[in-house]
Amino acid sequence: MKKRNSVLSLPSTPFLIVLFVLQFCLLGCNEAPEQLQGETITETKTESLLLSQDDELKLKKLVAEYWKKVRVSASDNRQKLSVLNEMVDDFLSNPSDESLTAVKEQWIESYLSYQALATVAQFHLSMPNVYADQRNIWLAIDPYPIAVGYIDDFGPYKGVGIVNDLLVEINETSVRSQHAITDPSEAILGYLPLAFLLWGDNISNAERVDDYKINGNQNIQRRRQLLEVVSTALANDVKVLEQWLSDTGQIDVLFYRLPVLAQIELIKRSSAAFAEYSILAVLQDEAKDDWRPGEIWSKVLSVQVRQLNDNIELLKAANTLPLDISVEAIENNEASTALQDDVFSKNQNARLIESLERLVNEAKN
């Protein structure tokens, strides 16, 4: 196989030692956000022991370009959530087929834009000693899987969930206290709970509109309140996330504390976690225990695959992945047409799973 030009060959065992030492040192550096703001970060010189100055600069340029895209994506996602929040208010003011359809379309656009942040969302899993404090915001933005019965009626089960539990007040403070209270799947906040409140469980637009029309029914009023609270909370959380990813924000500061070799290793491990927990977990769920609007899954999958391909290209440029570890063949050939047509055959599904499993296994080695 013809080998592409790469920046350099990264050391293996020495690098793992450096990474271990670095994580140990950072255990004492994971300050609260207030302590991080305005702090002058002394650049770690550990990588200079392993890299030439030219190689180090090339890698830093690659990482800086990657991180710039992350920041832009966070801003774009925040803007789309702001629009979605306004459209939810419009829908509640005038529940109709048209206003509900518009909200659903904006939800899809916003959730697709969020996928560009899905790798960073795995940092707390890939380097928990450094990023453990950020876990809760990701759990509040995109919990998966979710137990929809914790939110509202579904299937044959009526009178269930927070909507129907009159002992639970519906305001942002109360809802946050109930979110994932005993298990992460007991989610009320985030993209998928918001989607469930918009789509309902396999019901028509007209039926869902009726679920939000004011008629004196207490549960309908609670559903309206919950939709407003969840939409507002998500917009607020994404705004905080944008701040954390901005220059001198807590995620940004912790990322740039790392030597460039550790930054690339973090991206590699987080890409594998993204593949394993966000894509493979859904593809391999034959019982379909998860819940999400069925008509948008293929669109989400297509965007996720493209995002992984971007990550893989970065890792190839840094020579941290063998050239045969890639999902691009599926995205660029017949499966891309299938994805666009909202069709994904069992054969294509099996090929994608095989490619993603190779990526996960390679990143863990």
QUIVENWO-V209979 format. One record per helix or strand of 3 or more residues. SS is the DSSP state (alpha for helix, beta for strand). FROM is the first residue (numbers start at 1). TO is the last residue. If there is no record, write none. Layout:
BEGIN
SS_FROM_TO + SS_FROM_TO
END
This chain:
BEGIN
alpha_13_26 + alpha_33_36 + alpha_46_49 + alpha_53_93 + alpha_97_117 + alpha_120_126 + alpha_128_141 + alpha_148_150 + alpha_162_164 + alpha_172_178 + alpha_191_199 + alpha_205_210 + alpha_218_245 + alpha_250_257 + alpha_260_283 + alpha_294_317 + alpha_328_332 + alpha_334_340 + alpha_346_364
END
